[in-house]
Amino acid sequence: MSELDNEPDIDRTRRHLVKAIPATGLAVMVAGCAGGNGDGETTTDGGDGDMTDDTDDGEMTDGGGGPSGTVEVLHGWTGGDGARAAGALETAFSEADTDVEVEMNPIGGGGNQNLDAVVANRLQSNDPPGSFANWPGPNLRRYEGVLGNVDDVWDENDFQDAMVEEAIDLHQMNGSFRAVPLGSHRLNCLFYNVSVVEEAGVDVESLTSVSALLDALDTVSTETDAIPMTQAMSGTWTITQLWAAVMLGENGYQSYMDFIQGNGSEGDVRSAFESLATIHENYISDDASSLDLTASNQNIINGNAAFIHQGNWAAGAFRNAENFDYNEDWGFKTFPGTEGMYTLHFDSFLYPADNPTPEASKVWEAFVGSPEAQIAFNQFKGSIPTRTDVSMDQFGPYLQETAEDFANAENRPPTLQHGLAVESSVMTQLNEVISTEFTGPYNVDAATQGFLDAVPNMS
Amino acid sequence: MTESRGDRSARSDGGSVTEEGPVREGFLRRLSVPLDRRFGSDFFESSPFWLPPFLLMALFVYGAIIWNLMISLTDYTGFAGSPDYSNLDFEMYTQAFSDPGFREAAINTLILLVAFTAATLIVGLLLAILIDRGIRFENTFRVIYLLPMSLSFVVTAQFWLWMYNFNNGIANRLVGSIGLGPYDYIGNQALVLWAVIFALMWQFSGYAMVVYLAGLRAIPTEHYEAAQVDGASTVRMYWRVIIPQLKGATISAAVVLMVFALKAFDFLYSLVSGYRPPNGADILATKMVREAYANLNWSYGAAIAIILFALALAVIGPYLYYEYQRGYL
């Protein structure tokens, strides 16, 4: 520094340069910015409709011997069951009779958040993948304007007859099909550790109402040292999900449907929150706030906890644990009060407009809905096919029972936390309410009001 | 002087090759002389060296910031269409200031910024003074204190999560041994932000220590000796003689730490594997990503980003000005 001080000339030069930078920089920025705008507008205008249709037609007439090429597929199944299932799906596709190749790009982490962010960036920059995994239903709304239609795929493959009835509505937006379902998880599940429940003397089959469940949790807490209900609260999604199950179990299908359509009964929403507060205040573990799903499942496997409410992906963790068998070590009960219901979830592949490989992507979409794909994927994923005509022989006993319940269910209410019941912005809002009002201390009044306010009136 | 010498050689070169030489040279000269006069000698001649990186920076950093500012003035959401720049207003900013979630995140960000920086500087200074006292195994201790900084947030977040576990975390064991607690560090909204600050302080105090240690080593031994000859106690010597000389080190360490605090996103994200930190620990960075990617409110997310940028500028700006005043820039 002393050297600099001795040479005022150099010093001054550098100082002048510093002054000059902002001025010149600003000019360049404005130019760059204006250029950016222009680009954005032109591409999007093209992408809005015309371009997509043109490309589609072009390829259809050109493709003499069926489409070929490589479809890029994004999904979020990176760990355990998911990765295995995705691998099985990829193998099944390579064995299928087509000239199309698939390039699977898994993007894991943060639930589906990282996948969603990557998809958002790519759709935003007009560089969509051939297809990506996501939830259908109102969740499709967030992709409004950038999804193409796969009506022809549904027609050519008779998916309308083959798929479960609910799939037909939930895969459409603005009158066209936008996606094809691959599998379905069930949300109204109560899993338990058989030996803990037996030690407490609880007869699980008799739990057919939320109040019976509360009594059973109380029995577990007095009769054993185990945690009555393990709850992973490091995220809010488990809480929203449990609230939905309690809401269904306590107030029934119609009240739940009224709520998601924005006509929720204040008393019903409140009573569900009251029961949830009872569970959270008395029957979950003290360290729930630092538990994630894996740790929570581990509590059941280790016999540290009696019950867990989860989607049936949790069954995958139990199945993979050593010496931990269905009906001997762990058991399943439809969430109390939701007997005869199957809370519906779909894993689907969405079809972006302005598709880089329009025809090849449609071959992929058609494959996703085929029996081969659904069997290959779901038996490992721990979910069940969305087709009603698939043989369940290759599936384990637990999934066979699930498929039976699925087929015989009186009602299949859509899951609240996984895109089928409300739009994603509403879902985020519900989770904000849970985070601020219901992660302890539990404010039933504010949470009730927050939930009722969050859901827009659909009717 | 330099210019005329350059001119002469240029003329002889240009003249021998082509006739265009004098014309171009005349144009360049007309351009370069006033520029050099305005910005100092060699401004023009040196431009091939600094101009390309300068333009790249301008476009990709400052251009992106300006673009982000433009987006924050639109109402852009979702994927359909592109931002409409014809109708710019500050609606997103008024929305932000009336959004209780935003206000909470902003307050948490400020608390994190101030408390984390202050605590880290104090701990770093104490460590540096202890190590500077000529202790045994000095290098070993220095490495031990610096090590946490080399770990990624993903790692540190996970093991602080374990340490903060209510039932078997070491944090509760420790406070339990002096008869306190147990506390629910992550689940209690009054505690969680402080728990995060403590974890970040643990990770970065080693950095503050290194900066202070360099500062301490630059202070001549005579200052210590003079203070001791004058009969100052050790505490008094540090407080009145040594610490005032560490002003430069404090400022540069504080700036780096504050910028780290604004970027605590990684730590919170890893803590819960998601964009929604535990209630009570939401900061602007997480709120921004949630708005942009979970809700696709691009313009609202951009507005939060600009506010965050203004905060960072408020931290960095005075430092740059201070350095500029002292002639370091």
HADDOCK unambig.tbl for C-alpha pairs under 7 A between the chains (distance, minus, plus):
assign (segid A and resid 13 and name CA) (segid B and resid 39 and name CA) 6.69 0.50 0.50
assign (segid A and resid 13 and name CA) (segid B and resid 40 and name CA) 5.28 0.50 0.50
assign (segid A and resid 14 and name CA) (segid B and resid 329 and name CA) 6.77 0.50 0.50
assign (segid A and resid 15 and name CA) (segid B and resid 329 and name CA) 6.27 0.50 0.50
assign (segid A and resid 16 and name CA) (segid B and resid 39 and name CA) 5.56 0.50 0.50
assign (segid A and resid 17 and name CA) (segid B and resid 39 and name CA) 6.59 0.50 0.50
assign (segid A and resid 25 and name CA) (segid B and resid 58 and name CA) 5.41 0.50 0.50
assign (segid A and resid 28 and name CA) (segid B and resid 58 and name CA) 6.76 0.50 0.50
assign (segid A and resid 28 and name CA) (segid B and resid 59 and name CA) 6.82 0.50 0.50
assign (segid A and resid 29 and name CA) (segid B and resid 58 and name CA) 6.40 0.50 0.50
assign (segid A and resid 29 and name CA) (segid B and resid 59 and name CA) 5.80 0.50 0.50
assign (segid A and resid 29 and name CA) (segid B and resid 62 and name CA) 6.64 0.50 0.50
assign (segid A and resid 29 and name CA) (segid B and resid 63 and name CA) 4.42 0.50 0.50
assign (segid A and resid 32 and name CA) (segid B and resid 59 and name CA) 6.43 0.50 0.50
assign (segid A and resid 32 and name CA) (segid B and resid 63 and name CA) 6.49 0.50 0.50
assign (segid A and resid 33 and name CA) (segid B and resid 63 and name CA) 6.49 0.50 0.50
assign (segid A and resid 33 and name CA) (segid B and resid 67 and name CA) 5.85 0.50 0.50
assign (segid A and resid 40 and name CA) (segid B and resid 82 and name CA) 6.66 0.50 0.50
assign (segid A and resid 41 and name CA) (segid B and resid 82 and name CA) 6.18 0.50 0.50
assign (segid A and resid 44 and name CA) (segid B and resid 81 and name CA) 6.17 0.50 0.50
assign (segid A and resid 44 and name CA) (segid B and resid 82 and name CA) 6.82 0.50 0.50
assign (segid A and resid 109 and name CA) (segid B and resid 273 and name CA) 6.96 0.50 0.50
assign (segid A and resid 110 and name CA) (segid B and resid 273 and name CA) 4.70 0.50 0.50
assign (segid A and resid 110 and name CA) (segid B and resid 274 and name CA) 4.77 0.50 0.50
assign (segid A and resid 117 and name CA) (segid B and resid 293 and name CA) 5.65 0.50 0.50
assign (segid A and resid 124 and name CA) (segid B and resid 79 and name CA) 6.28 0.50 0.50
assign (segid A and resid 142 and name CA) (segid B and resid 78 and name CA) 6.16 0.50 0.50
assign (segid A and resid 143 and name CA) (segid B and resid 78 and name CA) 6.98 0.50 0.50
assign (segid A and resid 143 and name CA) (segid B and resid 79 and name CA) 6.16 0.50 0.50
assign (segid A and resid 144 and name CA) (segid B and resid 79 and name CA) 6.71 0.50 0.50
assign (segid A and resid 144 and name CA) (segid B and resid 80 and name CA) 6.23 0.50 0.50
assign (segid A and resid 145 and name CA) (segid B and resid 79 and name CA) 6.49 0.50 0.50
assign (segid A and resid 145 and name CA) (segid B and resid 80 and name CA) 4.62 0.50 0.50
assign (segid A and resid 146 and name CA) (segid B and resid 79 and name CA) 6.49 0.50 0.50
assign (segid A and resid 146 and name CA) (segid B and resid 80 and name CA) 6.44 0.50 0.50
assign (segid A and resid 234 and name CA) (segid B and resid 272 and name CA) 5.40 0.50 0.50
assign (segid A and resid 235 and name CA) (segid B and resid 272 and name CA) 6.22 0.50 0.50
assign (segid A and resid 286 and name CA) (segid B and resid 166 and name CA) 6.18 0.50 0.50
assign (segid A and resid 286 and name CA) (segid B and resid 167 and name CA) 6.89 0.50 0.50
assign (segid A and resid 287 and name CA) (segid B and resid 165 and name CA) 5.89 0.50 0.50
assign (segid A and resid 287 and name CA) (segid B and resid 166 and name CA) 4.68 0.50 0.50
assign (segid A and resid 287 and name CA) (segid B and resid 167 and name CA) 6.08 0.50 0.50
assign (segid A and resid 289 and name CA) (segid B and resid 186 and name CA) 6.13 0.50 0.50
assign (segid A and resid 289 and name CA) (segid B and resid 187 and name CA) 4.92 0.50 0.50
assign (segid A and resid 290 and name CA) (segid B and resid 161 and name CA) 6.52 0.50 0.50
assign (segid A and resid 290 and name CA) (segid B and resid 165 and name CA) 6.26 0.50 0.50
assign (segid A and resid 290 and name CA) (segid B and resid 186 and name CA) 6.44 0.50 0.50
assign (segid A and resid 424 and name CA) (segid B and resid 295 and name CA) 6.83 0.50 0.50
assign (segid A and resid 425 and name CA) (segid B and resid 295 and name CA) 5.15 0.50 0.50
assign (segid A and resid 435 and name CA) (segid B and resid 279 and name CA) 5.55 0.50 0.50
assign (segid A and resid 436 and name CA) (segid B and resid 279 and name CA) 5.76 0.50 0.50
